[in-house]
Amino acid sequence: APVIHEKEHTTMTTSPMTSSATDDLAAGQFASFDGTPLYHSLRRPGGAATPSAVALIVHGYADHGGRYQHVADWLSQRGLAVMLLDYRGHGRAGGARGFCRHFDEYMHDLERASDVARAAVPGVPLLWICHSHGALIALYAMCQESPALAHVAAAVFTSPYLGLKLKVSPLKTGVARLTSSLIPRLALKSGIEPRYLSHDPEMVALRTTDRLCHEVATARWFTESTRAQTLVLDQAPRVDKPTLWMVAGADVLADPEVSRAVYQRLGGEKSIKEYSDFYHEVLHEAGREQAFADLHEWLLPFISKS
């Protein structure tokens, strides 16, 4: 049954830009454009005097940055600094779970996070590594020529959420469209089942018990994300940054056919890798060694040679 989620979620009491740090890891909150507290953790490469680049990892829907710690470790071992982000309504960030008033709010969260990453690790290339809904946010920003793009060297998209493959009942979508303006925080179950994210049972078990992941989709988020998908498909030729697309062929959440269609319309230097048997979370999958090998090859210009 539908439920209305009005409670804003805050999990920390630190002020904007407050952090706790060790030699190679800092974590804390910073304020987005409207004061919403976002959360980050920053890892620097061990033993490297200067990182060769800084990668901002942007998670998917109902997800959070901490689930990509293994990716951050892998990148830091190759000389990159890495910032994991929780944007609004997710993880340790503030905001109602799975809710936005306008999709631009996510774009502005990404812009602010990019500023924080650049300030923490100045003078090196900034990379966006974005999964699913995070990829939609990044592509939305690229299609609207966000000011943050001036500082982005390249972007990686894993299983971009550009079209919904999961079958949703017409009643559920109808309720969402009807209530988006009237009761925008009306929330239904998202329908995201961990068993459809990966074939790796350990990864599925970890996702199932992760209390920082939520299980709702609000009416306004549904209509706003759909609008953003339409804009990206229409404006894809405006993207002119180098991009790597890592597409899961057996994805039952994000439609790989739509990803291929947007990729074909894309501007700029681009490369696509497809994994025919993979479920949605390419970098959490069984057999992800091949995905990491492909990522390593594409990132070679940004990897420290020391």
Salt bridges, closest charged atoms under 4 A:
GLU6 OE1 - ARG185 NE 3.68
GLU8 OE2 - ARG185 NH1 2.64
ASP24 OD2 - ARG43 NH1 2.86
ASP34 OD2 - ARG88 NH1 3.02
ASP63 OD1 - ARG67 NH1 2.96
ASP73 OD1 - ARG43 NE 3.27
ASP104 OD1 - HIS102 ND1 3.17
GLU105 OE1 - ARG88 NH1 3.86
ASP109 OD2 - ARG88 NE 2.81
GLU111 OE1 - HIS108 ND1 2.81
GLU145 OE2 - ARG238 NH2 3.40
GLU193 OE1 - ARG195 NE 2.59
ASP200 OD2 - ARG288 NH1 2.95
ASP210 OD2 - HIS64 NE2 2.76
GLU215 OE1 - LYS189 NZ 2.94
GLU224 OE1 - HIS102 ND1 3.85
GLU224 OE1 - ARG227 NH2 2.86
ASP251 OD2 - HIS280 ND1 2.67
GLU257 OE2 - ARG260 NH1 2.86
GLU274 OE1 - ARG260 NH2 2.91
GLU281 OE2 - ARG67 NH1 2.87
GLU281 OE1 - HIS284 ND1 3.60
GLU285 OE2 - HIS199 ND1 2.64
